[in-house]
Amino acid sequence: MIRSKVKTYKQRIGKNRYLIVKVFQAAAAKTGSGNALATNALNIKISKRKRKH
């Protein structure tokens, strides 16, 4: 993987609030002989924070 950048922000549409995740990735692979695989696989885990009262 060459580069990975993640932007997250919240947007309100009507009464609902949405979490928007934008992922920018770039991958490259080179080989002299044989096979090479460049993958843009991504694992995202979204968890809600507990509020302290």
C-alpha positions as CSV (number, residue, x, y, z in Angstrom):
1,M,0.0,0.0,0.0
2,I,1.4,3.4,-1.0
3,R,-1.0,5.7,0.7
4,S,-4.1,5.6,2.9
5,K,-6.2,8.6,4.1
6,V,-9.5,8.5,5.9
7,K,-11.9,11.4,6.4
8,T,-14.9,11.2,8.6
9,Y,-17.6,13.7,9.3
10,K,-21.2,13.9,10.4
11,Q,-24.0,15.3,8.3
12,R,-27.5,16.1,9.2
13,I,-30.3,15.4,6.8
14,G,-33.7,16.2,8.2
15,K,-33.9,14.7,11.7
16,N,-31.3,12.1,11.0
17,R,-27.5,12.4,11.5
18,Y,-25.3,10.3,9.3
19,L,-21.6,9.4,9.8
20,I,-19.8,9.6,6.5
21,V,-16.5,7.9,6.0
22,K,-14.4,8.7,2.9
23,V,-11.4,6.5,2.2
24,F,-8.6,7.4,-0.2
25,Q,-6.2,4.5,-1.0
26,A,-3.5,3.7,-3.5
27,A,-1.6,0.4,-3.9
28,A,1.0,-0.8,-6.4
29,A,3.0,-4.0,-6.9
30,K,6.0,-4.8,-9.1
31,T,7.9,-8.0,-9.9
32,G,10.8,-9.0,-12.1
33,S,9.3,-12.5,-12.7
34,G,6.2,-14.2,-11.4
35,N,3.0,-12.8,-10.1
36,A,2.4,-9.7,-8.0
37,L,-0.9,-8.6,-6.3
38,A,-1.8,-5.1,-5.2
39,T,-4.9,-5.0,-3.1
40,N,-7.0,-2.2,-1.8
41,A,-8.6,-4.2,1.0
42,L,-10.0,-2.2,3.9
43,N,-11.2,-3.0,7.4
44,I,-13.4,-0.4,9.1
45,K,-14.8,-0.7,12.6
46,I,-17.3,1.9,13.8
47,S,-18.2,2.0,17.4
48,K,-20.3,4.4,19.3
49,R,-18.7,6.3,22.2
50,K,-20.3,6.1,25.6
51,R,-21.3,9.5,27.0
52,K,-20.3,10.3,30.6
53,H,-23.0,12.1,32.5
